[in-house]
Amino acid sequence: MQSFVDRLDHPVYVVTAAADGERAGCLVSFASQCSIKPARFMVWLSTLNRTFRVARSAERLAVHLLGRDQYALAELFGGETGDRVDKFARAAWTPGPGGVPVLDDTLAWFVGRVEGQVETGDHIGFLLSSVAGETRGRPEQELLRLSDVADIPAGHPVT
């Protein structure tokens, strides 16, 4: 299966969460639309990640689509850990529905209500239904893809 997976080059996302007075966010490469009616989107968060620890208590998560020119934002949310760095002090954001942080300068975003969580191994899937969103970028603008961020070392430990 690894040779199959190695050929994939899908977009990457920044997922943010807020719960119990904490904010967190991370770069995510495991995410997909998973239903048309009703509209649903799934994001998988590593169980080692601080964002997972905040998200498991959150009612909503925000999913942000990045443009190819937003490598620095991907590096911040993928290469740093919220255990040591306040990522939101280094990125422009506003509170979205339910207080979830919405990053200001992304191509598009949506806030999704967490409809359920699914254990899938070392990642937990969060099933989301959209409650709000906005598209900001031009439709022809290139997306930041997995191959664009392959050189970013993970901010949280990998075991």
N, CA, C and O of each residue as an XYZ file, in Angstrom:
636
protein
N       0.809     -1.193      0.000
C       0.000      0.000      0.000
C       0.861      1.269      0.000
O       0.449      2.294     -0.544
N       2.057      1.207      0.609
C       2.872      2.413      0.721
C       3.220      2.999     -0.641
O       3.227      4.221     -0.791
N       3.508      2.165     -1.637
C       3.831      2.694     -2.970
C       2.630      3.417     -3.572
O       2.796      4.385     -4.315
N       1.428      2.955     -3.258
C       0.212      3.638     -3.704
C       0.097      5.000     -3.027
O      -0.111      6.013     -3.695
N       0.232      5.026     -1.699
C       0.099      6.250     -0.918
C       1.170      7.270     -1.302
O       0.903      8.471     -1.325
N       2.379      6.796     -1.602
C       3.473      7.698     -1.964
C       3.180      8.503     -3.233
O       3.791      9.549     -3.451
N       2.273      8.039     -4.054
C       1.936      8.739     -5.297
C       0.909      9.854     -5.099
O       0.707     10.676     -5.992
N       0.268      9.885     -3.944
C      -0.778     10.877     -3.681
C      -0.163     12.231     -3.355
O       0.869     12.306     -2.688
N      -0.790     13.287     -3.822
C      -0.311     14.644     -3.551
C      -1.519     15.554     -3.343
O      -1.794     16.442     -4.149
N      -2.218     15.317     -2.264
C      -3.442     16.045     -1.986
C      -3.160     17.354     -1.250
O      -2.047     17.564     -0.767
N      -4.159     18.237     -1.162
C      -3.968     19.488     -0.416
C      -3.721     19.219      1.067
O      -4.078     18.163      1.590
N      -3.111     20.184      1.724
C      -2.967     20.150      3.178
C      -3.840     21.256      3.768
O      -4.193     22.218      3.086
N      -4.172     21.102      5.013
C      -5.094     22.009      5.691
C      -4.521     22.377      7.049
O      -3.696     21.649      7.601
N      -4.960     23.504      7.584
C      -4.716     23.802      8.987
C      -6.053     23.638      9.697
O      -7.056     24.232      9.302
N      -6.055     22.825     10.747
C      -7.249     22.607     11.559
C      -7.024     23.298     12.900
O      -5.977     23.137     13.527
N      -8.022     24.069     13.331
C      -7.932     24.751     14.622
C      -9.094     24.329     15.508
O     -10.148     23.913     15.027
N      -8.874     24.447     16.819
C      -9.876     24.045     17.803
C      -9.775     24.951     19.020
O      -8.730     25.546     19.287
N     -10.877     25.045     19.750
C     -10.898     25.756     21.029
C     -11.821     24.993     21.968
O     -12.937     24.627     21.598
N     -11.348     24.761     23.179
C     -12.163     24.101     24.204
C     -11.528     24.321     25.563
O     -10.304     24.345     25.693
N     -12.354     24.479     26.556
C     -11.896     24.591     27.941
C     -10.834     25.675     28.116
O      -9.877     25.497     28.869
N     -11.008     26.801     27.416
C     -10.092     27.928     27.541
C      -8.777     27.776     26.804
O      -7.887     28.613     26.956
N      -8.636     26.727     26.009
C      -7.402     26.494     25.246
C      -7.682     26.601     23.750
O      -8.783     26.307     23.286
N      -6.659     27.029     23.005
C      -6.694     27.039     21.535
C      -5.580     26.135     21.045
O      -4.545     25.991     21.696
N      -5.806     25.527     19.888
C      -4.775     24.692     19.281
C      -5.010     24.646     17.782
O      -6.112     24.911     17.300
N      -3.956     24.305     17.057
C      -4.072     24.157     15.613
C      -2.884     23.381     15.080
O      -1.792     23.422     15.647
N      -3.112     22.668     13.973
C      -2.032     21.893     13.374
C      -2.254     21.740     11.876
O      -3.355     21.932     11.360
N      -1.179     21.391     11.205
C      -1.218     21.086      9.780
C      -1.705     19.653      9.614
O      -1.239     18.750     10.309
N      -2.636     19.445      8.700
C      -3.268     18.143      8.507
C      -3.164     17.740      7.043
O      -3.437     18.531      6.140
N      -2.765     16.498      6.834
C      -2.767     15.988      5.461
C      -3.813     14.894      5.279
O      -4.090     14.492      4.149
N      -4.393     14.409      6.364
C      -5.454     13.405      6.276
C      -6.791     14.111      6.444
O      -7.196     14.409      7.567
N      -7.482     14.381      5.338
C      -8.776     15.057      5.368
C      -9.488     14.827      4.040
O      -8.855     14.711      2.991
N     -10.821     14.765      4.106
C     -11.571     14.525      2.881
C     -13.060     14.777      3.078
O     -13.602     14.580      4.165
N     -13.707     15.217      2.004
C     -15.159     15.173      1.967
C     -15.538     13.704      2.046
O     -14.895     12.858      1.424
N     -16.578     13.400      2.806
C     -16.939     11.984      2.958
C     -18.424     11.721      2.760
O     -18.859     10.572      2.839
N     -19.209     12.760      2.504
C     -20.635     12.588      2.235
C     -21.147     13.807      1.481
O     -20.689     14.928      1.701
N     -22.113     13.569      0.583
C     -22.731     14.659     -0.162
C     -24.029     15.096      0.515
O     -24.235     16.283      0.770
N     -24.903     14.127      0.804
C     -26.167     14.415      1.490
C     -26.290     13.476      2.666
O     -26.550     12.291      2.459
N     -26.122     13.932      3.867
C     -25.789     15.304      4.223
C     -24.313     15.607      3.945
O     -23.481     14.701      3.927
N     -24.005     16.857      3.734
C     -22.621     17.263      3.474
C     -21.785     17.023      4.730
O     -22.118     17.503      5.814
N     -20.697     16.274      4.565
C     -19.817     15.961      5.691
C     -18.364     15.981      5.221
O     -18.066     15.702      4.059
N     -17.474     16.314      6.144
C     -16.037     16.363      5.898
C     -15.380     15.689      7.091
O     -15.836     15.850      8.223
N     -14.317     14.938      6.851
C     -13.609     14.243      7.927
C     -12.168     14.744      7.973
O     -11.501     14.854      6.944
N     -11.705     15.043      9.175
C     -10.291     15.343      9.391
C      -9.774     14.363     10.433
O     -10.457     14.053     11.408
N      -8.563     13.885     10.212
C      -7.940     12.950     11.141
C      -6.793     13.664     11.838
O      -5.942     14.273     11.190
N      -6.777     13.585     13.161
C      -5.737     14.218     13.965
C      -4.924     13.150     14.677
O      -5.473     12.180     15.199
N      -3.610     13.338     14.693
C      -2.716     12.421     15.381
C      -2.993     12.450     16.878
O      -3.159     13.519     17.466
N      -3.043     11.285     17.484
C      -3.272     11.206     18.920
C      -2.089     11.749     19.726
O      -2.216     11.972     20.930
N      -0.949     11.963     19.079
C       0.218     12.539     19.746
C       0.178     14.061     19.775
O       0.959     14.692     20.486
N      -0.724     14.646     19.009
C      -0.740     16.077     18.769
C      -1.553     16.812     19.835
O      -2.605     16.337     20.261
N      -1.055     17.977     20.261
C      -1.793     18.807     21.221
C      -3.151     19.200     20.659
O      -4.125     19.288     21.408
N      -3.232     19.436     19.359
C      -4.510     19.812     18.758
C      -5.545     18.713     18.990
O      -6.714     19.011     19.238
N      -5.138     17.468     18.914
C      -6.058     16.370     19.212
C      -6.586     16.486     20.629
O      -7.784     16.324     20.863
N      -5.694     16.767     21.584
C      -6.110     16.838     22.986
C      -7.138     17.939     23.215
O      -8.047     17.770     24.028
N      -7.013     19.062     22.516
C      -7.999     20.141     22.624
C      -9.257     19.775     21.835
O     -10.371     19.971     22.319
N      -9.083     19.246     20.629
C     -10.213     18.952     19.743
C     -11.161     17.904     20.315
O     -12.365     17.966     20.069
N     -10.641     16.949     21.068
C     -11.533     15.881     21.563
C     -12.609     16.414     22.499
O     -13.606     15.733     22.740
N     -12.421     17.642     23.040
C     -13.444     18.269     23.882
C     -14.193     19.387     23.157
O     -15.120     19.975     23.713
N     -13.796     19.681     21.924
C     -14.383     20.806     21.187
C     -15.705     20.414     20.525
O     -15.887     19.277     20.089
N     -16.607     21.367     20.462
C     -17.868     21.168     19.744
C     -17.718     21.471     18.266
O     -18.481     20.964     17.444
N     -16.730     22.300     17.921
C     -16.510     22.707     16.535
C     -15.015     22.734     16.230
O     -14.191     22.972     17.114
N     -14.681     22.489     14.970
C     -13.319     22.649     14.471
C     -13.377     23.530     13.238
O     -14.382     23.546     12.527
N     -12.301     24.263     12.983
C     -12.195     25.045     11.749
C     -11.164     24.376     10.849
O     -10.100     23.960     11.308
N     -11.490     24.278      9.572
C     -10.611     23.688      8.567
C     -10.268     24.780      7.573
O     -11.163     25.411      7.009
N      -8.970     25.010      7.350
C      -8.484     26.092      6.495
C      -7.746     25.531      5.295
O      -6.896     24.652      5.437
N      -8.064     26.030      4.128
C      -7.401     25.646      2.882
C      -6.321     26.673      2.586
O      -6.580     27.877      2.604
N      -5.102     26.195      2.313
C      -3.959     27.078      2.106
C      -3.593     27.186      0.631
O      -3.725     26.230     -0.133
N      -3.130     28.375      0.252
C      -2.587     28.584     -1.084
C      -1.122     28.199     -1.111
O      -0.468     28.096     -0.073
N      -0.626     27.992     -2.298
C       0.770     27.562     -2.458
C       1.754     28.571     -1.890
O       2.874     28.212     -1.525
N       1.345     29.824     -1.814
C       2.223     30.875     -1.281
C       2.154     30.972      0.246
O       2.704     31.914      0.816
N       1.502     30.038      0.915
C       1.344     30.109      2.365
C       2.176     29.064      3.105
O       1.759     28.520      4.127
N       3.356     28.799      2.564
C       4.267     27.834      3.180
C       4.594     28.229      4.624
O       4.655     27.361      5.495
N       4.806     29.519      4.892
C       5.177     29.959      6.244
C       4.087     29.619      7.257
O       4.389     29.236      8.387
N       2.832     29.755      6.864
C       1.733     29.397      7.755
C       1.704     27.885      7.996
O       1.470     27.429      9.115
N       1.942     27.129      6.944
C       2.021     25.667      7.081
C       3.190     25.280      7.985
O       3.069     24.371      8.806
N       4.300     25.958      7.838
C       5.472     25.666      8.665
C       5.193     25.969     10.140
O       5.605     25.212     11.018
N       4.495     27.075     10.411
C       4.146     27.422     11.788
C       3.242     26.358     12.408
O       3.503     25.892     13.517
N       2.179     25.971     11.697
C       1.214     25.043     12.267
C       1.645     23.585     12.142
O       1.094     22.721     12.824
N       2.617     23.299     11.285
C       3.097     21.928     11.140
C       4.426     21.665     11.806
O       4.691     20.544     12.240
N       5.273     22.688     11.896
C       6.626     22.501     12.408
C       6.825     22.918     13.846
O       7.893     22.692     14.415
N       5.818     23.520     14.440
C       5.886     23.925     15.849
C       4.828     23.146     16.619
O       3.836     22.699     16.043
N       5.040     22.985     17.905
C       4.024     22.358     18.749
C       3.454     23.390     19.709
O       4.185     24.205     20.271
N       2.162     23.344     19.885
C       1.501     24.225     20.829
C       1.868     23.932     22.271
O       1.520     24.700     23.168
N       2.569     22.829     22.504
C       3.075     22.544     23.851
C       4.173     23.524     24.247
O       4.427     23.732     25.433
N       4.834     24.133     23.238
C       5.941     25.061     23.502
C       5.726     26.451     22.933
O       6.347     27.402     23.408
N       4.862     26.604     21.925
C       4.725     27.872     21.195
C       3.253     28.250     21.100
O       2.401     27.396     20.856
N       2.954     29.536     21.293
C       1.595     30.028     21.036
C       1.520     30.396     19.552
O       1.889     31.503     19.160
N       1.047     29.475     18.748
C       0.969     29.686     17.297
C       0.068     30.860     16.956
O       0.304     31.555     15.968
N      -0.966     31.091     17.765
C      -1.926     32.140     17.464
C      -1.376     33.537     17.753
O      -1.951     34.526     17.299
N      -0.279     33.637     18.493
C       0.400     34.917     18.681
C       1.196     35.284     17.432
O       1.585     36.440     17.263
N       1.439     34.306     16.555
C       2.240     34.512     15.349
C       1.409     34.518     14.066
O       1.960     34.673     12.976
N       0.090     34.349     14.184
C      -0.773     34.301     13.005
C      -2.005     35.169     13.244
O      -2.535     35.212     14.354
N      -2.458     35.860     12.199
C      -3.662     36.684     12.299
C      -4.886     35.766     12.299
O      -5.015     34.887     11.447
N      -5.771     35.981     13.257
C      -6.965     35.157     13.374
C      -8.063     35.937     14.079
O      -7.813     36.948     14.735
N      -9.278     35.442     13.926
C     -10.430     36.004     14.619
C     -11.255     34.846     15.183
O     -11.211     33.737     14.650
N     -12.003     35.096     16.253
C     -12.863     34.033     16.780
C     -14.015     33.753     15.805
O     -14.690     34.677     15.351
N     -14.227     32.502     15.497
C     -15.333     32.093     14.642
C     -16.480     31.558     15.479
O     -16.497     31.751     16.694
N     -17.433     30.892     14.856
C     -18.562     30.320     15.591
C     -18.093     29.427     16.745
O     -17.241     28.556     16.566
N     -18.659     29.658     17.920
C     -18.277     28.875     19.085
C     -16.904     29.212     19.624
O     -16.394     28.508     20.495
N     -16.290     30.287     19.119
C     -14.972     30.709     19.591
C     -13.804     30.013     18.931
O     -12.655     30.280     19.282
N     -14.067     29.117     17.976
C     -12.964     28.418     17.303
C     -12.142     29.435     16.500
O     -12.726     30.271     15.809
N     -10.813     29.388     16.570
C      -9.982     30.342     15.830
C     -10.099     30.132     14.317
O      -9.953     29.017     13.814
N     -10.366     31.230     13.607
C     -10.403     31.229     12.146
C      -9.230     32.074     11.663
O      -9.151     33.264     11.966
N      -8.328     31.462     10.919
C      -7.150     32.169     10.412
C      -7.585     33.162      9.339
O      -8.390     32.838      8.466
N      -7.043     34.372      9.416
C      -7.499     35.473      8.559
C      -7.086     35.362      7.100
O      -7.840     35.788      6.225
N      -5.939     34.815      6.811
C      -5.379     34.945      5.465
C      -5.322     33.639      4.681
O      -4.361     33.412      3.945
N      -6.307     32.791      4.817
C      -6.306     31.539      4.072
C      -7.225     31.655      2.858
O      -8.058     32.560      2.789
N      -7.074     30.744      1.908
C      -7.899     30.772      0.690
C      -9.371     30.545      0.987
O     -10.241     31.170      0.381
N      -9.637     29.660      1.910
C     -11.008     29.332      2.290
C     -10.971     28.660      3.654
O      -9.944     28.133      4.083
N     -12.116     28.692      4.321
C     -12.243     28.024      5.604
C     -13.695     27.634      5.823
O     -14.607     28.207      5.227
N     -13.890     26.654      6.684
C     -15.223     26.392      7.203
C     -15.088     25.933      8.641
O     -14.086     25.334      9.031
N     -16.103     26.224      9.410
C     -16.210     25.718     10.766
C     -17.232     24.604     10.725
O     -18.337     24.768     10.207
N     -16.845     23.464     11.282
C     -17.734     22.315     11.302
C     -18.071     21.873     12.708
O     -17.212     21.835     13.589
N     -19.331     21.542     12.906
C     -19.765     20.948     14.169
C     -19.276     19.496     14.195
O     -19.439     18.765     13.218
N     -18.687     19.091     15.298
C     -18.202     17.717     15.434
C     -19.408     16.803     15.636
O     -20.082     16.858     16.665
N     -19.667     15.963     14.637
C     -20.794     15.029     14.681
C     -20.400     13.688     15.288
O     -21.255     12.921     15.731
N     -19.102     13.414     15.305
C     -18.628     12.164     15.874
C     -17.133     12.032     15.729
O     -16.497     12.777     14.984
N     -16.572     11.069     16.454
C     -15.151     10.773     16.382
C     -14.991      9.284     16.115
O     -15.728      8.458     16.654
N     -14.006      8.953     15.268
C     -13.790      7.566     14.877
C     -12.322      7.220     15.087
O     -11.437      7.883     14.545
N     -12.069      6.182     15.873
C     -10.700      5.719     16.068
C     -10.273      4.932     14.832
O     -10.962      4.002     14.413
N      -9.133      5.309     14.252
C      -8.681      4.653     13.024
C      -7.241      4.171     13.109
O      -6.655      3.810     12.088
N      -6.661      4.156     14.295
C      -5.256      3.784     14.474
C      -4.574      4.887     15.253
O      -5.041      5.268     16.327
N      -3.467      5.408     14.725
C      -2.754      6.481     15.428
C      -3.369      7.856     15.172
O      -2.850      8.859     15.663
N      -4.452      7.922     14.423
C      -5.207      9.148     14.180
C      -6.678      8.899     14.531
O      -7.196      7.794     14.372
N      -7.328      9.955     15.008
C      -8.766      9.910     15.287
C      -9.449     10.793     14.253
O      -9.048     11.935     14.030
N     -10.487     10.247     13.625
C     -11.251     11.008     12.643
C     -12.332     11.822     13.323
O     -13.045     11.323     14.193
N     -12.448     13.082     12.920
C     -13.493     13.974     13.418
C     -14.439     14.244     12.250
O     -14.047     14.844     11.249
N     -15.679     13.799     12.386
C     -16.694     13.980     11.356
C     -17.339     15.341     11.564
O     -17.859     15.629     12.641
N     -17.306     16.176     10.533
C     -17.758     17.562     10.648
C     -18.916     17.863      9.703
O     -18.955     17.387      8.568
N     -19.856     18.665     10.198
C     -20.901     19.233      9.343
C     -20.740     20.751      9.407
O     -20.630     21.323     10.491
N     -20.728     21.385      8.268
C     -20.433     22.817      8.169
C     -21.509     23.682      8.823
O     -22.706     23.466      8.631
N     -21.051     24.669      9.603
C     -21.966     25.655     10.188
C     -21.677     27.060      9.675
O     -22.529     27.942      9.792
N     -20.494     27.286      9.110
C     -20.134     28.590      8.557
C     -18.886     28.417      7.703
O     -18.148     27.445      7.867
N     -18.652     29.342      6.808
C     -17.450     29.267      5.992
C     -17.331     30.455      5.065
O     -18.261     31.248      4.915
N     -16.162     30.563      4.445
C     -15.897     31.660      3.523
C     -14.803     31.245      2.550
O     -13.833     30.583      2.919
N     -14.983     31.648      1.307
C     -13.949     31.467      0.293
C     -13.373     32.835     -0.013
O     -14.119     33.772     -0.298
N     -12.062     32.960      0.043
C     -11.413     34.250     -0.146
C     -10.534     34.291     -1.384
O     -10.441     35.327     -2.043
N      -9.902     33.198     -1.702
C      -8.938     33.173     -2.801
C      -9.610     33.056     -4.150
O     -10.805     32.780     -4.251
N      -8.823     33.271     -5.180
C      -9.292     33.091     -6.556
C      -9.391     31.601     -6.851
O      -8.548     30.830     -6.392
N     -10.399     31.179     -7.604
C     -10.562     29.752     -7.899
C      -9.350     29.133     -8.596
O      -9.081     27.944     -8.424
N      -8.622     29.919     -9.374
C      -7.475     29.374    -10.102
C      -6.191     29.354     -9.273
O      -5.168     28.852     -9.738
N      -6.231     29.891     -8.061
C      -5.047     29.929     -7.209
C      -4.647     28.508     -6.810
O      -5.485     27.709     -6.394
N      -3.353     28.208     -6.944
C      -2.867     26.857     -6.637
C      -2.906     26.585     -5.141
O      -2.623     27.459     -4.321
N      -3.262     25.357     -4.812
C      -3.329     24.927     -3.417
C      -1.967     24.442     -2.936
O      -1.166     23.929     -3.718
N      -1.718     24.609     -1.649
C      -0.530     24.041     -1.031
C      -0.774     22.539     -0.885
O      -1.793     22.110     -0.344
N       0.175     21.757     -1.375
C      -0.005     20.304     -1.411
C       1.019     19.611     -0.517
O       1.990     20.212     -0.058
N       0.766     18.341     -0.293
C       1.629     17.537      0.563
C       3.087     17.600      0.117
O       3.979     17.717      0.957
N       3.346     17.524     -1.178
C       4.726     17.568     -1.667
C       5.395     18.914     -1.374
O       6.620     18.985     -1.271
N       4.603     19.980     -1.241
C       5.151     21.303     -0.948
C       5.644     21.423      0.490
O       6.487     22.269      0.789
N       5.123     20.580      1.385
C       5.452     20.695      2.806
C       6.192     19.472      3.343
O       6.361     19.324      4.553
N       6.627     18.607      2.447
C       7.286     17.359      2.868
C       8.544     17.607      3.688
O       8.961     16.736      4.451
N       9.157     18.778      3.546
C      10.399     19.058      4.268
C      10.165     19.668      5.662
O      11.129     19.941      6.377
N       8.910     19.882      6.054
C       8.626     20.447      7.373
C       8.662     19.310      8.411
O       7.840     18.395      8.354
N       9.604     19.368      9.352
C       9.607     18.334     10.406
C       8.436     18.534     11.348
O       8.121     19.666     11.714
N       7.792     17.454     11.741
C       6.616     17.545     12.613
C       6.972     18.210     13.933
O       7.998     17.906     14.540
N       6.117     19.116     14.366
C       6.350     19.837     15.619
C       6.132     18.981     16.848
O       6.706     19.263     17.900
N       5.321     17.945     16.745
C       5.104     17.050     17.866
C       5.910     15.774     17.640
O       6.277     15.467     16.506
N       6.181     15.041     18.693
C       6.998     13.835     18.522
C       6.290     12.793     17.667
O       5.068     12.657     17.719
N       7.053     12.077     16.898
C       6.532     10.981     16.084
C       7.112      9.702     16.651
O       8.324      9.595     16.840
N       6.248      8.725     16.927
C       6.758      7.457     17.462
C       6.453      6.338     16.507
O       6.801      5.188     16.773
